[in-house]
Amino acid sequence: MQTAVILPRKCCLCKRKPQPWLPLHNFPPLGEAASLCSQCMQRDEHQLVAKTEAKDKYGVSDRDLMELAFVSRTNPYHKGAMIKLYMVSQVKQVSERRREERRLVAEKEAEETGG
């Protein structure tokens, strides 16, 4: 049996209630039942990036992205297909963590080879 998720009736950041000109959008990267208004979604810290762009621009892998929450939207370029959008700030964090891990591995290898 599936449990229904009840979405909040106001933006989880600014606490505004939805209006016809200010709808709420489900925003899983902030939590399963998180909703943001259109204005809060425009903030830099909530900008979204498509999966392909995240991989190309930030050098993350599919495996890296599997640990992040995403928003699914209809792909504007391919009718009927869905697109996964990730928070840029979270993608950057994963990218930086992977870069640091690669740097540490390279340093360890250099020490082992006598460099």
Backbone as JSON Lines, residues from 0, in Angstrom:
{"i":0,"aa":"M","n":[0.84,-1.18,0.0],"ca":[0.0,0.0,0.0],"c":[0.88,1.24,0.0]}
{"i":1,"aa":"Q","n":[0.59,2.18,-0.89],"ca":[1.37,3.41,-0.97],"c":[0.8,4.45,-0.03]}
{"i":2,"aa":"T","n":[1.7,5.26,0.55],"ca":[1.29,6.33,1.42],"c":[1.19,7.61,0.61]}
{"i":3,"aa":"A","n":[0.11,8.31,0.76],"ca":[-0.07,9.58,0.04],"c":[0.76,10.66,0.7]}
{"i":4,"aa":"V","n":[1.4,11.47,-0.12],"ca":[2.17,12.6,0.38],"c":[1.28,13.84,0.27]}
{"i":5,"aa":"I","n":[1.07,14.48,1.38],"ca":[0.24,15.69,1.39],"c":[1.16,16.88,1.23]}
{"i":6,"aa":"L","n":[0.98,17.6,0.14],"ca":[1.83,18.76,-0.13],"c":[1.36,19.94,0.71]}
{"i":7,"aa":"P","n":[2.3,20.75,1.18],"ca":[1.94,21.91,1.98],"c":[1.14,22.93,1.18]}
{"i":8,"aa":"R","n":[0.4,23.74,1.88],"ca":[-0.42,24.74,1.22],"c":[0.28,26.1,1.15]}
{"i":9,"aa":"K","n":[1.58,26.12,1.41],"ca":[2.34,27.36,1.28],"c":[3.78,27.03,0.93]}
{"i":10,"aa":"C","n":[4.48,28.03,0.43],"ca":[5.88,27.88,0.06],"c":[6.69,27.55,1.31]}
{"i":11,"aa":"C","n":[7.59,26.57,1.2],"ca":[8.36,26.17,2.38],"c":[9.43,27.19,2.75]}
{"i":12,"aa":"L","n":[9.72,28.16,1.88],"ca":[10.73,29.18,2.2],"c":[10.11,30.49,2.65]}
{"i":13,"aa":"C","n":[9.28,31.08,1.79],"ca":[8.74,32.41,2.11],"c":[7.4,32.33,2.83]}
{"i":14,"aa":"K","n":[6.82,31.15,2.92],"ca":[5.55,30.88,3.62],"c":[4.34,31.52,2.95]}
{"i":15,"aa":"R","n":[4.48,31.97,1.69],"ca":[3.33,32.53,0.97],"c":[2.39,31.42,0.53]}
{"i":16,"aa":"K","n":[1.12,31.73,0.53],"ca":[0.12,30.79,0.03],"c":[0.04,30.93,-1.48]}
{"i":17,"aa":"P","n":[-0.32,29.85,-2.18],"ca":[-0.39,29.93,-3.64],"c":[-1.48,30.89,-4.1]}
{"i":18,"aa":"Q","n":[-1.21,31.54,-5.18],"ca":[-2.15,32.45,-5.83],"c":[-2.17,32.07,-7.31]}
{"i":19,"aa":"P","n":[-3.17,32.5,-8.06],"ca":[-3.17,32.19,-9.5],"c":[-1.9,32.69,-10.19]}
{"i":20,"aa":"W","n":[-1.36,33.79,-9.74],"ca":[-0.14,34.36,-10.33],"c":[1.12,33.85,-9.65]}
{"i":21,"aa":"L","n":[0.97,33.07,-8.57],"ca":[2.11,32.57,-7.81],"c":[1.86,31.12,-7.41]}
{"i":22,"aa":"P","n":[1.91,30.19,-8.39],"ca":[1.62,28.79,-8.06],"c":[2.76,28.14,-7.27]}
{"i":23,"aa":"L","n":[2.42,27.05,-6.6],"ca":[3.43,26.26,-5.9],"c":[3.88,25.13,-6.81]}
{"i":24,"aa":"H","n":[5.16,24.78,-6.68],"ca":[5.74,23.68,-7.46],"c":[6.35,22.68,-6.49]}
{"i":25,"aa":"N","n":[6.06,21.39,-6.71],"ca":[6.69,20.35,-5.91],"c":[8.19,20.41,-6.15]}
{"i":26,"aa":"F","n":[8.98,20.37,-5.08],"ca":[10.43,20.54,-5.21],"c":[11.15,19.51,-4.34]}
{"i":27,"aa":"P","n":[11.23,18.24,-4.81],"ca":[11.83,17.16,-4.03],"c":[13.25,17.4,-3.53]}
{"i":28,"aa":"P","n":[14.11,18.17,-4.23],"ca":[15.46,18.34,-3.69],"c":[15.5,18.96,-2.29]}
{"i":29,"aa":"L","n":[14.43,19.62,-1.88],"ca":[14.4,20.19,-0.53],"c":[13.65,19.3,0.45]}
{"i":30,"aa":"G","n":[13.13,18.21,-0.01],"ca":[12.36,17.3,0.84],"c":[11.19,16.73,0.08]}
{"i":31,"aa":"E","n":[10.73,15.57,0.51],"ca":[9.69,14.87,-0.24],"c":[8.43,15.7,-0.42]}
{"i":32,"aa":"A","n":[8.05,16.45,0.58],"ca":[6.8,17.21,0.5],"c":[7.05,18.71,0.37]}
{"i":33,"aa":"A","n":[8.24,19.1,-0.05],"ca":[8.57,20.52,-0.15],"c":[7.94,21.13,-1.4]}
{"i":34,"aa":"S","n":[7.43,22.33,-1.24],"ca":[6.89,23.09,-2.36],"c":[7.46,24.49,-2.32]}
{"i":35,"aa":"L","n":[7.75,25.02,-3.5],"ca":[8.27,26.38,-3.62],"c":[7.36,27.18,-4.52]}
{"i":36,"aa":"C","n":[7.26,28.47,-4.23],"ca":[6.53,29.35,-5.14],"c":[7.46,29.71,-6.3]}
{"i":37,"aa":"S","n":[6.89,30.25,-7.34],"ca":[7.68,30.59,-8.54],"c":[8.8,31.58,-8.23]}
{"i":38,"aa":"Q","n":[8.54,32.52,-7.34],"ca":[9.57,33.51,-7.01],"c":[10.75,32.88,-6.28]}
{"i":39,"aa":"C","n":[10.49,31.99,-5.35],"ca":[11.59,31.33,-4.62],"c":[12.37,30.38,-5.53]}
{"i":40,"aa":"M","n":[11.7,29.79,-6.52],"ca":[12.4,28.91,-7.45],"c":[13.38,29.68,-8.31]}
{"i":41,"aa":"Q","n":[13.2,31.0,-8.45],"ca":[14.09,31.82,-9.28],"c":[15.38,32.19,-8.55]}
{"i":42,"aa":"R","n":[15.45,31.98,-7.26],"ca":[16.67,32.3,-6.51],"c":[17.84,31.46,-7.02]}
{"i":43,"aa":"D","n":[19.03,32.03,-6.94],"ca":[20.23,31.34,-7.43],"c":[20.45,29.99,-6.77]}
{"i":44,"aa":"E","n":[20.18,29.9,-5.47],"ca":[20.44,28.65,-4.76],"c":[19.47,27.53,-5.13]}
{"i":45,"aa":"H","n":[18.41,27.86,-5.88],"ca":[17.45,26.84,-6.29],"c":[17.42,26.64,-7.8]}
{"i":46,"aa":"Q","n":[18.42,27.14,-8.5],"ca":[18.47,26.96,-9.95],"c":[18.63,25.48,-10.28]}
{"i":47,"aa":"L","n":[18.05,25.09,-11.39],"ca":[18.08,23.68,-11.79],"c":[18.94,23.5,-13.03]}
{"i":48,"aa":"V","n":[19.48,22.3,-13.15],"ca":[20.31,21.94,-14.31],"c":[19.86,20.56,-14.78]}
{"i":49,"aa":"A","n":[19.77,20.38,-16.09],"ca":[19.39,19.09,-16.66],"c":[20.51,18.08,-16.43]}
{"i":50,"aa":"K","n":[20.14,16.82,-16.43],"ca":[21.08,15.73,-16.17],"c":[22.27,15.78,-17.14]}
{"i":51,"aa":"T","n":[21.99,15.92,-18.43],"ca":[23.06,15.93,-19.43],"c":[24.01,17.1,-19.21]}
{"i":52,"aa":"E","n":[23.45,18.28,-18.94],"ca":[24.29,19.46,-18.71],"c":[25.11,19.29,-17.43]}
{"i":53,"aa":"A","n":[24.52,18.69,-16.41],"ca":[25.25,18.46,-15.15],"c":[26.46,17.57,-15.4]}
{"i":54,"aa":"K","n":[26.27,16.54,-16.22],"ca":[27.38,15.63,-16.52],"c":[28.45,16.33,-17.35]}
{"i":55,"aa":"D","n":[28.03,17.11,-18.34],"ca":[28.99,17.79,-19.22],"c":[29.72,18.93,-18.52]}
{"i":56,"aa":"K","n":[28.98,19.76,-17.82],"ca":[29.55,20.98,-17.23],"c":[30.3,20.73,-15.93]}
{"i":57,"aa":"Y","n":[29.78,19.81,-15.1],"ca":[30.36,19.62,-13.77],"c":[31.12,18.29,-13.63]}
{"i":58,"aa":"G","n":[31.13,17.48,-14.67],"ca":[31.91,16.25,-14.66],"c":[31.42,15.19,-13.7]}
{"i":59,"aa":"V","n":[30.14,15.18,-13.4],"ca":[29.59,14.16,-12.52],"c":[29.1,12.99,-13.36]}
{"i":60,"aa":"S","n":[28.99,11.84,-12.74],"ca":[28.55,10.64,-13.45],"c":[27.1,10.32,-13.1]}
{"i":61,"aa":"D","n":[26.54,9.36,-13.82],"ca":[25.18,8.9,-13.49],"c":[25.13,8.42,-12.04]}
{"i":62,"aa":"R","n":[26.18,7.73,-11.63],"ca":[26.24,7.21,-10.26],"c":[26.23,8.35,-9.24]}
{"i":63,"aa":"D","n":[26.95,9.44,-9.53],"ca":[26.95,10.6,-8.63],"c":[25.55,11.2,-8.52]}
{"i":64,"aa":"L","n":[24.86,11.27,-9.65],"ca":[23.54,11.9,-9.66],"c":[22.48,11.02,-9.0]}
{"i":65,"aa":"M","n":[22.73,9.72,-8.91],"ca":[21.75,8.83,-8.29],"c":[21.48,9.17,-6.83]}
{"i":66,"aa":"E","n":[22.45,9.78,-6.17],"ca":[22.27,10.11,-4.75],"c":[21.53,11.43,-4.53]}
{"i":67,"aa":"L","n":[21.26,12.15,-5.61],"ca":[20.59,13.45,-5.5],"c":[19.11,13.35,-5.85]}
{"i":68,"aa":"A","n":[18.32,14.18,-5.19],"ca":[16.9,14.28,-5.54],"c":[16.79,15.12,-6.81]}
{"i":69,"aa":"F","n":[15.72,14.91,-7.54],"ca":[15.54,15.65,-8.79],"c":[14.08,15.98,-9.01]}
{"i":70,"aa":"V","n":[13.84,16.88,-9.93],"ca":[12.5,17.25,-10.34],"c":[12.31,16.71,-11.75]}
{"i":71,"aa":"S","n":[11.22,16.04,-12.01],"ca":[10.92,15.55,-13.36],"c":[9.99,16.53,-14.05]}
{"i":72,"aa":"R","n":[10.32,16.85,-15.26],"ca":[9.47,17.73,-16.08],"c":[9.4,17.14,-17.48]}
{"i":73,"aa":"T","n":[8.41,17.57,-18.23],"ca":[8.3,17.16,-19.62],"c":[9.44,17.78,-20.41]}
{"i":74,"aa":"N","n":[10.09,16.97,-21.22],"ca":[11.21,17.44,-22.03],"c":[10.67,18.32,-23.16]}
{"i":75,"aa":"P","n":[11.1,19.57,-23.23],"ca":[10.57,20.47,-24.26],"c":[11.07,20.12,-25.67]}
{"i":76,"aa":"Y","n":[12.1,19.3,-25.77],"ca":[12.68,18.96,-27.07],"c":[12.2,17.63,-27.63]}
{"i":77,"aa":"H","n":[11.72,16.74,-26.75],"ca":[11.26,15.42,-27.17],"c":[9.89,15.16,-26.55]}
{"i":78,"aa":"K","n":[8.86,15.26,-27.36],"ca":[7.5,15.09,-26.85],"c":[7.33,13.72,-26.22]}
{"i":79,"aa":"G","n":[6.71,13.7,-25.06],"ca":[6.43,12.46,-24.35],"c":[7.56,12.0,-23.46]}
{"i":80,"aa":"A","n":[8.74,12.58,-23.6],"ca":[9.88,12.18,-22.77],"c":[9.96,13.08,-21.54]}
{"i":81,"aa":"M","n":[10.55,12.54,-20.5],"ca":[10.74,13.31,-19.27],"c":[12.21,13.71,-19.15]}
{"i":82,"aa":"I","n":[12.43,14.8,-18.45],"ca":[13.78,15.3,-18.21],"c":[13.98,15.39,-16.7]}
{"i":83,"aa":"K","n":[15.18,15.05,-16.24],"ca":[15.51,15.14,-14.82],"c":[16.3,16.42,-14.59]}
{"i":84,"aa":"L","n":[15.84,17.2,-13.62],"ca":[16.5,18.46,-13.28],"c":[17.01,18.37,-11.84]}
{"i":85,"aa":"Y","n":[18.26,18.77,-11.66],"ca":[18.92,18.71,-10.36],"c":[19.27,20.12,-9.91]}
{"i":86,"aa":"M","n":[19.35,20.32,-8.59],"ca":[19.76,21.62,-8.07],"c":[21.24,21.82,-8.36]}
{"i":87,"aa":"V","n":[21.57,22.96,-8.96],"ca":[22.96,23.26,-9.32],"c":[23.85,23.21,-8.07]}
{"i":88,"aa":"S","n":[23.38,23.75,-6.96],"ca":[24.21,23.78,-5.74],"c":[24.56,22.36,-5.29]}
{"i":89,"aa":"Q","n":[23.62,21.42,-5.38],"ca":[23.9,20.05,-4.98],"c":[24.85,19.36,-5.97]}
{"i":90,"aa":"V","n":[24.67,19.62,-7.26],"ca":[25.55,19.05,-8.28],"c":[26.98,19.56,-8.07]}
{"i":91,"aa":"K","n":[27.11,20.86,-7.77],"ca":[28.44,21.43,-7.52],"c":[29.1,20.77,-6.32]}
{"i":92,"aa":"Q","n":[28.33,20.51,-5.26],"ca":[28.89,19.86,-4.08],"c":[29.42,18.48,-4.41]}
{"i":93,"aa":"V","n":[28.65,17.7,-5.16],"ca":[29.08,16.35,-5.55],"c":[30.32,16.45,-6.42]}
{"i":94,"aa":"S","n":[30.33,17.39,-7.36],"ca":[31.47,17.57,-8.26],"c":[32.74,17.91,-7.47]}
{"i":95,"aa":"E","n":[32.62,18.81,-6.52],"ca":[33.78,19.2,-5.71],"c":[34.27,18.04,-4.86]}
{"i":96,"aa":"R","n":[33.33,17.25,-4.31],"ca":[33.71,16.1,-3.5],"c":[34.46,15.08,-4.35]}
{"i":97,"aa":"R","n":[33.99,14.82,-5.57],"ca":[34.65,13.87,-6.47],"c":[36.03,14.38,-6.88]}
{"i":98,"aa":"R","n":[36.13,15.68,-7.15],"ca":[37.42,16.28,-7.53],"c":[38.43,16.12,-6.39]}
{"i":99,"aa":"E","n":[37.98,16.34,-5.16],"ca":[38.86,16.2,-4.0],"c":[39.29,14.74,-3.82]}
{"i":100,"aa":"E","n":[38.35,13.8,-4.03],"ca":[38.69,12.39,-3.92],"c":[39.75,12.01,-4.96]}
{"i":101,"aa":"R","n":[39.61,12.49,-6.2],"ca":[40.59,12.2,-7.25],"c":[41.95,12.8,-6.91]}
{"i":102,"aa":"R","n":[41.95,13.99,-6.33],"ca":[43.21,14.65,-5.95],"c":[43.93,13.84,-4.88]}
{"i":103,"aa":"L","n":[43.17,13.36,-3.89],"ca":[43.77,12.56,-2.82],"c":[44.34,11.25,-3.35]}
{"i":104,"aa":"V","n":[43.62,10.61,-4.27],"ca":[44.1,9.36,-4.86],"c":[45.39,9.63,-5.64]}
{"i":105,"aa":"A","n":[45.44,10.72,-6.39],"ca":[46.63,11.06,-7.17],"c":[47.82,11.33,-6.24]}
{"i":106,"aa":"E","n":[47.58,12.02,-5.13],"ca":[48.67,12.29,-4.17],"c":[49.19,10.99,-3.57]}
{"i":107,"aa":"K","n":[48.25,10.09,-3.22],"ca":[48.65,8.81,-2.63],"c":[49.48,8.0,-3.62]}
{"i":108,"aa":"E","n":[49.05,7.98,-4.88],"ca":[49.8,7.25,-5.91],"c":[51.18,7.85,-6.11]}
{"i":109,"aa":"A","n":[51.27,9.18,-6.04],"ca":[52.56,9.85,-6.21],"c":[53.51,9.49,-5.05]}
{"i":110,"aa":"E","n":[52.97,9.41,-3.84],"ca":[53.79,9.04,-2.68],"c":[54.27,7.61,-2.8]}
{"i":111,"aa":"E","n":[53.4,6.72,-3.28],"ca":[53.76,5.3,-3.4],"c":[54.82,5.07,-4.48]}
{"i":112,"aa":"T","n":[54.83,5.91,-5.5],"ca":[55.83,5.75,-6.57],"c":[57.11,6.52,-6.26]}
{"i":113,"aa":"G","n":[57.14,7.17,-5.09],"ca":[58.34,7.87,-4.68],"c":[58.44,9.29,-5.16]}
{"i":114,"aa":"G","n":[57.28,9.86,-5.56],"ca":[57.3,11.21,-6.1],"c":[57.05,12.2,-5.07]}
